[in-house]
Amino acid sequence: MRYQETGGLHLDFHGATNTTIDYVADKYGVEALRDIFFKVGRDVYKDIREHLARGDAAELVKHWHHFLDREGADYSVETTADGARLTMRQCPAVRHVKTLGLKLSGHFCEQTEHVNRGLCDGTGFEIVTERAGEGSCVQTLRRRAHHDPQ
């Protein structure tokens, strides 16, 4: 797996991300923010996206496990016939933003949704995110009904 940082973990980057999200949304607009998130999924996580384009969801599942275990998330992942389902009971990023005493950005969870769109761009997959409350969601990776390569 390519995206597998080790070493020290400093969760305060979640606070910086939260503040940056509001700054970008206020200064450049919500569409610019969504475009940035999309490009992160498409370009920064290019290797995962390329695996998905080949029909291989295993790299994304490994990525979820690696980072969520690293941050002590309360989650589970179930492999399904056509993908996987991530159930996030308590997002560690949301938890840490609150621990820092910051107000959670109204756009914070959009990063998950739009990064996921970028991850799936040009692949035969989509990730449907159902928010289940602040800091909890279900992300379902599944094959698209029909796929038009871009």
Backbone torsions as a table, in degrees:
resi	resn	phi	psi	omega
1	MET	NA	131.1	-175.4
2	ARG	-74.0	-45.9	-173.8
3	TYR	-91.5	90.7	-171.0
4	GLN	-149.2	58.5	179.9
5	GLU	-58.8	147.0	173.7
6	THR	-125.7	-166.5	179.2
7	GLY	80.7	-167.2	-175.3
8	GLY	-61.2	147.1	179.5
9	LEU	-124.0	120.1	-179.9
10	HIS	-115.5	104.4	-173.3
11	LEU	-70.6	-9.8	-178.5
12	ASP	-63.4	-14.1	176.2
13	PHE	-61.9	-23.9	176.5
14	HIS	-66.0	-37.1	176.3
15	GLY	-66.6	-42.6	178.0
16	ALA	-63.7	-39.7	178.3
17	THR	-63.4	-44.8	179.9
18	ASN	-57.5	-46.5	-179.7
19	THR	-66.4	-40.7	179.7
20	THR	-65.4	-38.3	178.4
21	ILE	-57.6	-48.1	179.7
22	ASP	-65.6	-39.0	179.0
23	TYR	-60.7	-50.7	-178.4
24	VAL	-62.9	-43.3	179.5
25	ALA	-62.2	-42.3	-179.6
26	ASP	-70.8	-41.4	-173.7
27	LYS	-82.5	-39.7	-171.8
28	TYR	-117.6	-11.9	178.5
29	GLY	101.7	157.9	-176.8
30	VAL	-66.2	-35.7	179.7
31	GLU	-64.6	-37.6	176.4
32	ALA	-63.8	-41.2	178.6
33	LEU	-61.4	-46.8	179.6
34	ARG	-62.8	-37.1	178.0
35	ASP	-65.1	-40.0	177.1
36	ILE	-61.7	-48.2	179.3
37	PHE	-58.5	-46.2	179.7
38	PHE	-57.4	-45.9	-179.1
39	LYS	-66.4	-31.5	174.6
40	VAL	-61.6	-48.9	179.2
41	GLY	-62.0	-43.3	-176.7
42	ARG	-74.4	-43.6	-170.2
43	ASP	-101.5	-44.3	-178.9
44	VAL	-70.4	-40.5	179.6
45	TYR	-99.7	38.8	-176.8
46	LYS	-55.5	-39.6	-177.8
47	ASP	-63.2	-43.1	177.5
48	ILE	-63.7	-44.4	179.4
49	ARG	-60.0	-41.0	178.9
50	GLU	-64.5	-37.8	175.0
51	HIS	-62.6	-44.9	178.3
52	LEU	-61.2	-39.1	179.3
53	ALA	-62.3	-28.6	177.0
54	ARG	-87.2	3.5	179.0
55	GLY	88.2	10.4	-175.5
56	ASP	-105.3	108.0	179.4
57	ALA	-89.3	-7.2	-173.1
58	ALA	-60.8	-36.5	-179.1
59	GLU	-65.9	-39.7	177.5
60	LEU	-65.2	-42.2	179.1
61	VAL	-63.1	-42.6	176.6
62	LYS	-61.3	-41.6	178.7
63	HIS	-60.3	-48.6	177.9
64	TRP	-55.4	-51.3	-177.9
65	HIS	-59.7	-46.3	-176.0
66	HIS	-58.7	-54.4	-174.5
67	PHE	-74.3	-36.6	-179.6
68	LEU	-72.4	-35.6	173.5
69	ASP	-64.2	-43.2	-178.3
70	ARG	-59.2	-34.2	-177.1
71	GLU	-97.9	5.1	177.5
72	GLY	67.5	37.8	-178.6
73	ALA	-72.4	151.6	172.4
74	ASP	-96.5	98.6	-172.7
75	TYR	-152.1	169.8	169.3
76	SER	-146.5	153.4	176.9
77	VAL	-126.8	131.3	177.1
78	GLU	-120.1	127.6	174.4
79	THR	-81.8	133.7	-178.9
80	THR	-115.1	174.4	-178.9
81	ALA	-60.7	-33.3	-177.3
82	ASP	-120.9	20.3	177.8
83	GLY	164.5	-125.4	-177.7
84	ALA	-161.3	160.9	178.0
85	ARG	-130.6	122.6	175.8
86	LEU	-102.0	120.0	175.2
87	THR	-106.3	112.3	-179.6
88	MET	-100.1	106.6	-179.8
89	ARG	-82.3	-34.8	175.5
90	GLN	-147.9	107.9	-179.4
91	CYS	-67.6	126.5	-179.5
92	PRO	-66.7	-28.9	178.7
93	ALA	-67.7	-47.4	178.0
94	VAL	-62.0	-44.3	179.2
95	ARG	-57.2	-43.8	-176.8
96	HIS	-72.1	-37.8	176.8
97	VAL	-57.8	-42.3	179.1
98	LYS	-68.5	-37.7	177.4
99	THR	-60.6	-34.7	178.5
100	LEU	-74.6	-8.3	179.9
101	GLY	81.1	16.5	-179.9
102	LEU	-90.5	152.0	172.6
103	LYS	-78.1	128.0	-179.9
104	LEU	-67.0	129.2	178.0
105	SER	-59.1	139.7	175.0
106	GLY	-64.1	-13.8	-179.6
107	HIS	-105.9	4.0	-171.9
108	PHE	-57.6	-48.9	-176.8
109	CYS	-74.0	-14.9	175.1
110	GLU	-62.2	-27.6	179.9
111	GLN	-59.7	-39.6	178.0
112	THR	-62.1	-48.8	-176.1
113	GLU	-63.1	-43.3	-176.2
114	HIS	-82.5	-31.0	171.1
115	VAL	-63.0	-42.0	178.1
116	ASN	-61.5	-39.4	175.9
117	ARG	-59.0	-43.5	178.4
118	GLY	-65.1	-40.5	177.9
119	LEU	-58.5	-35.6	-174.9
120	CYS	-93.3	-5.6	-177.1
121	ASP	-57.6	123.9	177.8
122	GLY	77.0	12.3	179.0
123	THR	-113.1	175.6	176.7
124	GLY	-88.5	13.2	-177.1
125	PHE	-116.8	161.6	168.0
126	GLU	-140.4	156.5	174.0
127	ILE	-120.8	118.3	177.6
128	VAL	-98.2	124.3	-178.7
129	THR	-108.6	125.0	175.8
130	GLU	-112.3	114.2	177.9
131	ARG	-74.2	134.0	-176.6
132	ALA	-116.3	11.8	-177.2
133	GLY	135.5	171.5	-178.1
134	GLU	-63.5	117.5	178.3
135	GLY	83.8	10.5	176.4
136	SER	-138.9	144.2	-179.2
137	CYS	-163.2	170.2	171.2
138	VAL	-124.1	124.4	178.1
139	GLN	-111.4	117.8	-177.7
140	THR	-110.0	113.9	174.3
141	LEU	-87.9	123.4	-179.8
142	ARG	-146.8	157.8	176.8
143	ARG	-70.5	141.1	176.9
144	ARG	-70.3	151.4	177.7
145	ALA	-59.3	-42.5	174.4
146	HIS	-143.3	143.0	-173.5
147	HIS	-121.0	125.0	174.9
148	ASP	-111.6	101.6	179.9
149	PRO	-58.4	142.1	-178.6
150	GLN	-96.7	NA	NA
